[in-house]
Amino acid sequence: MDYQLSQLSGEILVGIVNEQLRLHCDNKQALYYELDIPVERLEQKLSEAGFRYDPISNQYREIK
């Protein structure tokens, strides 16, 4: 899947990522493989938008 990350807002990206985690991926390593996204790029984009991975819920959550 190629979502052209540089063109997506963090809010849209987190929705796509969390849906993939919920439906297809058991953890974020599987997510990276499924979406074929460089780890650093995805983490940076979501962090800049205020989201962090929560392994307990297997979702990216807003940083509080």
N, CA, C and O atoms as a printed pandas DataFrame, in Angstrom:
     atom_number atom_name residue_name chain_id  residue_number  x_coord  y_coord  z_coord
0              1         N          MET        A               1    0.837   -1.183    0.000
1              2        CA          MET        A               1    0.000    0.000    0.000
2              3         C          MET        A               1    0.874    1.234    0.000
3              4         O          MET        A               1    1.823    1.330    0.778
4              5         N          ASP        A               2    0.563    2.165   -0.855
5              6        CA          ASP        A               2    1.313    3.408   -0.897
6              7         C          ASP        A               2    0.362    4.552   -0.632
7              8         O          ASP        A               2   -0.445    4.909   -1.491
8              9         N          TYR        A               3    0.451    5.124    0.546
9             10        CA          TYR        A               3   -0.447    6.207    0.924
10            11         C          TYR        A               3    0.172    7.580    0.702
11            12         O          TYR        A               3   -0.438    8.590    1.053
12            13         N          GLN        A               4    1.373    7.638    0.125
13            14        CA          GLN        A               4    2.077    8.896   -0.054
14            15         C          GLN        A               4    2.041    9.692    1.251
15            16         O          GLN        A               4    1.383   10.727    1.355
16            17         N          LEU        A               5    2.753    9.185    2.217
17            18        CA          LEU        A               5    2.721    9.719    3.580
18            19         C          LEU        A               5    2.936   11.216    3.665
19            20         O          LEU        A               5    2.323   11.885    4.497
20            21         N          SER        A               6    3.782   11.737    2.833
21            22        CA          SER        A               6    4.084   13.165    2.927
22            23         C          SER        A               6    2.870   14.029    2.631
23            24         O          SER        A               6    2.857   15.212    2.972
24            25         N          GLN        A               7    1.861   13.465    2.008
25            26        CA          GLN        A               7    0.673   14.239    1.649
26            27         C          GLN        A               7   -0.491   14.037    2.615
27            28         O          GLN        A               7   -1.515   14.710    2.496
28            29         N          LEU        A               8   -0.347   13.131    3.558
29            30        CA          LEU        A               8   -1.433   12.868    4.506
30            31         C          LEU        A               8   -1.220   13.631    5.804
31            32         O          LEU        A               8   -0.092   13.776    6.274
32            33         N          SER        A               9   -2.309   14.115    6.374
33            34        CA          SER        A               9   -2.206   14.728    7.698
34            35         C          SER        A               9   -2.044   13.606    8.724
35            36         O          SER        A               9   -2.407   12.459    8.464
36            37         N          GLY        A              10   -1.503   13.945    9.879
37            38        CA          GLY        A              10   -1.322   12.962   10.942
38            39         C          GLY        A              10   -2.625   12.343   11.398
39            40         O          GLY        A              10   -2.667   11.164   11.749
40            41         N          GLU        A              11   -3.700   13.136   11.395
41            42        CA          GLU        A              11   -5.005   12.629   11.832
42            43         C          GLU        A              11   -5.558   11.586   10.859
43            44         O          GLU        A              11   -6.160   10.598   11.281
44            45         N          ILE        A              12   -5.359   11.801    9.589
45            46        CA          ILE        A              12   -5.811   10.814    8.602
46            47         C          ILE        A              12   -4.927    9.582    8.659
47            48         O          ILE        A              12   -5.419    8.455    8.608
48            49         N          LEU        A              13   -3.623    9.796    8.765
49            50        CA          LEU        A              13   -2.690    8.684    8.826
50            51         C          LEU        A              13   -2.957    7.795   10.034
51            52         O          LEU        A              13   -2.942    6.571    9.907
52            53         N          VAL        A              14   -3.201    8.382   11.196
53            54        CA          VAL        A              14   -3.450    7.571   12.387
54            55         C          VAL        A              14   -4.730    6.751   12.221
55            56         O          VAL        A              14   -4.811    5.637   12.738
56            57         N          GLY        A              15   -5.712    7.268   11.527
57            58        CA          GLY        A              15   -6.932    6.500   11.261
58            59         C          GLY        A              15   -6.650    5.282   10.402
59            60         O          GLY        A              15   -7.145    4.190   10.681
60            61         N          ILE        A              16   -5.848    5.467    9.352
61            62        CA          ILE        A              16   -5.484    4.352    8.468
62            63         C          ILE        A              16   -4.669    3.314    9.229
63            64         O          ILE        A              16   -4.935    2.115    9.143
64            65         N          VAL        A              17   -3.681    3.783    9.971
65            66        CA          VAL        A              17   -2.790    2.900   10.712
66            67         C          VAL        A              17   -3.560    2.116   11.772
67            68         O          VAL        A              17   -3.385    0.903   11.890
68            69         N          ASN        A              18   -4.405    2.788   12.538
69            70        CA          ASN        A              18   -5.162    2.093   13.584
70            71         C          ASN        A              18   -6.145    1.090   12.999
71            72         O          ASN        A              18   -6.377    0.037   13.592
72            73         N          GLU        A              19   -6.720    1.397   11.854
73            74        CA          GLU        A              19   -7.605    0.423   11.205
74            75         C          GLU        A              19   -6.818   -0.823   10.803
75            76         O          GLU        A              19   -7.290   -1.942   10.999
76            77         N          GLN        A              20   -5.639   -0.640   10.249
77            78        CA          GLN        A              20   -4.807   -1.784    9.869
78            79         C          GLN        A              20   -4.421   -2.602   11.101
79            80         O          GLN        A              20   -4.445   -3.833   11.069
80            81         N          LEU        A              21   -4.066   -1.916   12.180
81            82        CA          LEU        A              21   -3.721   -2.625   13.416
82            83         C          LEU        A              21   -4.914   -3.408   13.957
83            84         O          LEU        A              21   -4.759   -4.536   14.424
84            85         N          ARG        A              22   -6.078   -2.821   13.897
85            86        CA          ARG        A              22   -7.290   -3.463   14.418
86            87         C          ARG        A              22   -7.679   -4.686   13.581
87            88         O          ARG        A              22   -8.066   -5.719   14.127
88            89         N          LEU        A              23   -7.576   -4.566   12.266
89            90        CA          LEU        A              23   -8.110   -5.608   11.391
90            91         C          LEU        A              23   -7.090   -6.632   10.895
91            92         O          LEU        A              23   -7.445   -7.781   10.633
92            93         N          HIS        A              24   -5.820   -6.222   10.763
93            94        CA          HIS        A              24   -4.881   -7.100   10.068
94            95         C          HIS        A              24   -3.562   -7.368   10.783
95            96         O          HIS        A              24   -2.889   -8.346   10.457
96            97         N          CYS        A              25   -3.175   -6.548   11.732
97            98        CA          CYS        A              25   -1.827   -6.637   12.305
98            99         C          CYS        A              25   -1.869   -6.849   13.816
99           100         O          CYS        A              25   -2.602   -6.167   14.533
100          101         N          ASP        A              26   -1.080   -7.796   14.278
101          102        CA          ASP        A              26   -1.030   -8.099   15.706
102          103         C          ASP        A              26   -0.146   -7.133   16.484
103          104         O          ASP        A              26   -0.270   -7.026   17.705
104          105         N          ASN        A              27    0.746   -6.428   15.791
105          106        CA          ASN        A              27    1.648   -5.482   16.434
106          107         C          ASN        A              27    2.175   -4.507   15.393
107          108         O          ASN        A              27    1.873   -4.632   14.206
108          109         N          LYS        A              28    2.962   -3.538   15.839
109          110        CA          LYS        A              28    3.398   -2.526   14.879
110          111         C          LYS        A              28    4.454   -3.051   13.919
111          112         O          LYS        A              28    4.601   -2.498   12.829
112          113         N          GLN        A              29    5.191   -4.089   14.273
113          114        CA          GLN        A              29    6.133   -4.680   13.315
114          115         C          GLN        A              29    5.379   -5.271   12.125
115          116         O          GLN        A              29    5.807   -5.130   10.980
116          117         N          ALA        A              30    4.268   -5.925   12.398
117          118        CA          ALA        A              30    3.437   -6.461   11.323
118          119         C          ALA        A              30    2.851   -5.323   10.484
119          120         O          ALA        A              30    2.684   -5.459    9.272
120          121         N          LEU        A              31    2.544   -4.214   11.132
121          122        CA          LEU        A              31    2.022   -3.048   10.424
122          123         C          LEU        A              31    3.040   -2.517    9.425
123          124         O          LEU        A              31    2.699   -2.232    8.277
124          125         N          TYR        A              32    4.294   -2.384    9.860
125          126        CA          TYR        A              32    5.337   -1.882    8.960
126          127         C          TYR        A              32    5.459   -2.781    7.740
127          128         O          TYR        A              32    5.604   -2.302    6.615
128          129         N          TYR        A              33    5.398   -4.080    7.968
129          130        CA          TYR        A              33    5.484   -5.031    6.862
130          131         C          TYR        A              33    4.261   -4.914    5.951
131          132         O          TYR        A              33    4.396   -4.879    4.728
132          133         N          GLU        A              34    3.086   -4.855    6.540
133          134        CA          GLU        A              34    1.828   -4.793    5.780
134          135         C          GLU        A              34    1.759   -3.545    4.899
135          136         O          GLU        A              34    1.373   -3.622    3.733
136          137         N          LEU        A              35    2.131   -2.406    5.460
137          138        CA          LEU        A              35    2.030   -1.143    4.727
138          139         C          LEU        A              35    3.284   -0.810    3.938
139          140         O          LEU        A              35    3.279    0.113    3.124
140          141         N          ASP        A              36    4.359   -1.553    4.171
141          142        CA          ASP        A              36    5.630   -1.304    3.496
142          143         C          ASP        A              36    6.062    0.150    3.687
143          144         O          ASP        A              36    6.393    0.853    2.732
144          145         N          ILE        A              37    6.049    0.573    4.949
145          146        CA          ILE        A              37    6.395    1.942    5.331
146          147         C          ILE        A              37    7.683    1.906    6.143
147          148         O          ILE        A              37    7.807    1.087    7.054
148          149         N          PRO        A              38    8.650    2.778    5.835
149          150        CA          PRO        A              38    9.852    2.844    6.678
150          151         C          PRO        A              38    9.476    3.211    8.113
151          152         O          PRO        A              38    8.716    4.152    8.343
152          153         N          VAL        A              39   10.005    2.474    9.058
153          154        CA          VAL        A              39    9.682    2.645   10.480
154          155         C          VAL        A              39    9.886    4.094   10.916
155          156         O          VAL        A              39    9.000    4.690   11.530
156          157         N          GLU        A              40   11.037    4.653   10.605
157          158        CA          GLU        A              40   11.363    6.005   11.056
158          159         C          GLU        A              40   10.380    7.033   10.508
159          160         O          GLU        A              40    9.978    7.954   11.218
160          161         N          ARG        A              41   10.003    6.878    9.271
161          162        CA          ARG        A              41    9.105    7.840    8.631
162          163         C          ARG        A              41    7.721    7.826    9.281
163          164         O          ARG        A              41    7.151    8.876    9.576
164          165         N          LEU        A              42    7.195    6.629    9.500
165          166        CA          LEU        A              42    5.873    6.511   10.118
166          167         C          LEU        A              42    5.885    7.050   11.548
167          168         O          LEU        A              42    5.011    7.826   11.934
168          169         N          GLU        A              43    6.880    6.634   12.329
169          170        CA          GLU        A              43    6.961    7.079   13.715
170          171         C          GLU        A              43    7.121    8.599   13.803
171          172         O          GLU        A              43    6.503    9.234   14.657
172          173         N          GLN        A              44    7.931    9.177   12.944
173          174        CA          GLN        A              44    8.141   10.624   12.959
174          175         C          GLN        A              44    6.856   11.363   12.601
175          176         O          GLN        A              44    6.485   12.331   13.265
176          177         N          LYS        A              45    6.190   10.913   11.567
177          178        CA          LYS        A              45    4.954   11.568   11.119
178          179         C          LYS        A              45    3.891   11.524   12.221
179          180         O          LYS        A              45    3.238   12.532   12.490
180          181         N          LEU        A              46    3.717   10.371   12.854
181          182        CA          LEU        A              46    2.703   10.245   13.896
182          183         C          LEU        A              46    3.102   10.993   15.171
183          184         O          LEU        A              46    2.251   11.580   15.838
184          185         N          SER        A              47    4.380   10.972   15.505
185          186        CA          SER        A              47    4.857   11.705   16.671
186          187         C          SER        A              47    4.652   13.206   16.496
187          188         O          SER        A              47    4.227   13.892   17.425
188          189         N          GLU        A              48    4.953   13.708   15.314
189          190        CA          GLU        A              48    4.754   15.133   15.028
190          191         C          GLU        A              48    3.280   15.527   15.132
191          192         O          GLU        A              48    2.958   16.669   15.460
192          193         N          ALA        A              49    2.400   14.586   14.854
193          194        CA          ALA        A              49    0.964   14.844   14.943
194          195         C          ALA        A              49    0.430   14.626   16.358
195          196         O          ALA        A              49   -0.748   14.868   16.624
196          197         N          GLY        A              50    1.307   14.163   17.277
197          198        CA          GLY        A              50    0.901   13.999   18.665
198          199         C          GLY        A              50    0.404   12.610   19.035
199          200         O          GLY        A              50   -0.387   12.462   19.966
200          201         N          PHE        A              51    0.866   11.583   18.307
201          202        CA          PHE        A              51    0.428   10.212   18.584
202          203         C          PHE        A              51    1.612    9.321   18.925
203          204         O          PHE        A              51    2.718    9.510   18.420
204          205         N          ARG        A              52    1.358    8.341   19.795
205          206        CA          ARG        A              52    2.369    7.376   20.218
206          207         C          ARG        A              52    1.714    5.995   20.257
207          208         O          ARG        A              52    0.531    5.868   20.570
208          209         N          TYR        A              53    2.497    4.965   19.938
209          210        CA          TYR        A              53    1.990    3.592   19.936
210          211         C          TYR        A              53    1.800    3.081   21.353
211          212         O          TYR        A              53    2.674    3.235   22.206
212          213         N          ASP        A              54    0.650    2.472   21.593
213          214        CA          ASP        A              54    0.349    1.838   22.874
214          215         C          ASP        A              54    0.247    0.334   22.633
215          216         O          ASP        A              54   -0.724   -0.130   22.035
216          217         N          PRO        A              55    1.239   -0.435   23.093
217          218        CA          PRO        A              55    1.228   -1.876   22.821
218          219         C          PRO        A              55    0.081   -2.628   23.502
219          220         O          PRO        A              55   -0.318   -3.695   23.036
220          221         N          ILE        A              56   -0.439   -2.094   24.576
221          222        CA          ILE        A              56   -1.535   -2.774   25.271
222          223         C          ILE        A              56   -2.802   -2.773   24.423
223          224         O          ILE        A              56   -3.485   -3.792   24.315
224          225         N          SER        A              57   -3.110   -1.631   23.827
225          226        CA          SER        A              57   -4.305   -1.551   22.975
226          227         C          SER        A              57   -3.996   -1.830   21.509
227          228         O          SER        A              57   -4.910   -1.949   20.692
228          229         N          ASN        A              58   -2.705   -1.936   21.169
229          230        CA          ASN        A              58   -2.266   -2.136   19.788
230          231         C          ASN        A              58   -2.826   -1.038   18.880
231          232         O          ASN        A              58   -3.306   -1.306   17.779
232          233         N          GLN        A              59   -2.753    0.190   19.362
233          234        CA          GLN        A              59   -3.250    1.353   18.637
234          235         C          GLN        A              59   -2.322    2.534   18.887
235          236         O          GLN        A              59   -1.600    2.574   19.883
236          237         N          TYR        A              60   -2.354    3.486   17.974
237          238        CA          TYR        A              60   -1.667    4.750   18.212
238          239         C          TYR        A              60   -2.651    5.659   18.928
239          240         O          TYR        A              60   -3.787    5.832   18.487
240          241         N          ARG        A              61   -2.206    6.239   20.038
241          242        CA          ARG        A              61   -3.046    7.083   20.871
242          243         C          ARG        A              61   -2.453    8.478   20.968
243          244         O          ARG        A              61   -1.253    8.674   20.778
244          245         N          GLU        A              62   -3.305    9.432   21.263
245          246        CA          GLU        A              62   -2.861   10.804   21.423
246          247         C          GLU        A              62   -1.977   10.916   22.663
247          248         O          GLU        A              62   -2.304   10.377   23.720
248          249         N          ILE        A              63   -0.862   11.617   22.525
249          250        CA          ILE        A              63    0.047   11.847   23.648
250          251         C          ILE        A              63   -0.576   12.881   24.558
251          252         O          ILE        A              63   -0.977   13.955   24.111
252          253         N          LYS        A              64   -0.656   12.553   25.843
253          254        CA          LYS        A              64   -1.263   13.492   26.808
254          255         C          LYS        A              64   -0.226   14.024   27.748
255          256         O          LYS        A              64   -0.543   14.824   28.628
